Amino acid sequence: MLENTSSEALDKLVQHLSPLVFSIDHDGLLTDLNCYSADIVVNRKSVIGKAWKALVIESDRQSLESALRMAQQGHEIQQLQVSMQLNPKEAAIPLKCIIARTDQGSLLVAAQDLRPETNLRQQLVNAQNALERDYWATRQLEARYRRLLDMVSEGFLVVDDATGRVLEANAIAARLLNTQSDALVGKAFPTGLDEMAAAKLENMLRDARGMTGTISGSIKIDSDSTLSVSIACLRQSGESRFLVRLHSASRAQPGQSQVFTGAPDPIVVTDSNGYVLAANERFLTLAAVATEEQAIGRRIDRWIGRSSVDVNVLLGNVTTESPLQLYSSTLASETGTRQDIEISACKLEDDQSERLVLFIRDVSRRLPADHTIDSHLPRSIEQITSRVGRVPLKELVRESTDVIEALCIEAALKLTRDNRASAAELLGLSRQSLYTKLRRFDIGDGDSVNDVRA
């Protein structure tokens, strides 16, 4: 078919199919080289006359020698892939080479650039590695998530908004809903409740669907106990999920309820993690919370503490045998006001759960025992350290320096029997500097009394 085809047409065909064409003599030296691609940079002077084997990377030389030997012996066309150094300043280029023996005994090599294919393969490998990393990260996160659900003392469920069925649930949630843990997943939610409790829970789900925050409330599961419920709606990738938290809150005895409600000081009951189970009217007034339902289910550090550290310290130091007394902190109300408070706390335990009872007292108007009308500085280091968390550290350091300086001046005046000249010399100050500090710290009643005493 190609017998009547001109050499010029064949050359164009080869140029189109192979961007790089070169000739090899009997000794394996490059005698000619033509490049038809702008993507391949070739330094002809550095490659013509050199052995082809010397231009190929070492790992490909053995396969190259075998292909050359087969081609020179007149065998059929040989194909191989090698990486060839065509320019000393460039990296080796992967090439797919087709070797054919000419009638004159030399070898003609047509090469194709494999870099686009190599780059594509590398991208596929990188994508596969990224998928593997994401897969294992997801597996590890799922393992931690399920382990955490098994460790907590509250019931947690994930409910699909579209189908209304439970997607995930821990064992505590199954027990609170009177259902086997392996049978709860896949069931329609709510389940295990009477009609009145189920209706109230469905209303909470409907309210949570239209809010970005958390809906909290309580439902009665029988005549002696209630179930605290917190629901949040999570939207991801066009799907909605309800995150439901359940906690059993036993009803108090009538006498205890009266004491709790009518107590003159704020009282809050939390679980072992600091989530509010109950709060009396005094606490709701102090925190500017409208109803108890708005406080139930939220963590107590929303209102109490300079930061979450305060509540964590409080939770970690209260035990059944060792209650906490007179713990100083602050309370931030919903209106933004802050007040100094003291907290006493005790832990109550029963067969099902642990509860902390916090007794709070507002001490923002309380004056310290050594407070005087004309004092403008703390009189001891203890007074300064008691203000940690309420006053910036820079101001506390400055006050500490002033307190120590004032105490030293008072001690010097006492040693010198109020002789200020001698006190200045004892302190290593000039007399004028001492007078300035006396006025600053409001020590003494004059500027020049007893300057010189016999």
ABEGO torsion letter per residue (X at the ends): XAAABBAAAAAAAAAAABABBBBBBAAGBBABBBBABAABBBBAAAABGBBAAAABBAAAAAAAAAAAAAAAAGBBBBBBBBBBBABAABBBBBBBBBBBBBAAGBBBBBBBBAAAAAAAAAAAAAAAAAAAAAAAAAAAAAAAAAAAAAABABBBBBBBAAAGBBABBBAAAAAAAGBBAAAABGBBOBBGBBAAAAAAAAAAAAAAAABABBBBBBBBABAABBBBBBBBBBBBGGBBBBBBBBBBBBBBBAAAAAAAAABABBBBBBBAAGBBABBBAAAAAAAGBABAAAABGBBAAAABEABAAAAAAAAAABBAABBBBGBBBBBBBAAGBBBBBBBBBBBBBBAABBBBBBBBBBAAABBBAABBAABABBABAAAAAAABGABBAAAAAAAAAAAAAAAAAAAAAAAAGGBAAAAAAAAGBBAAAAAAAAAAAGBEABAABGABBX
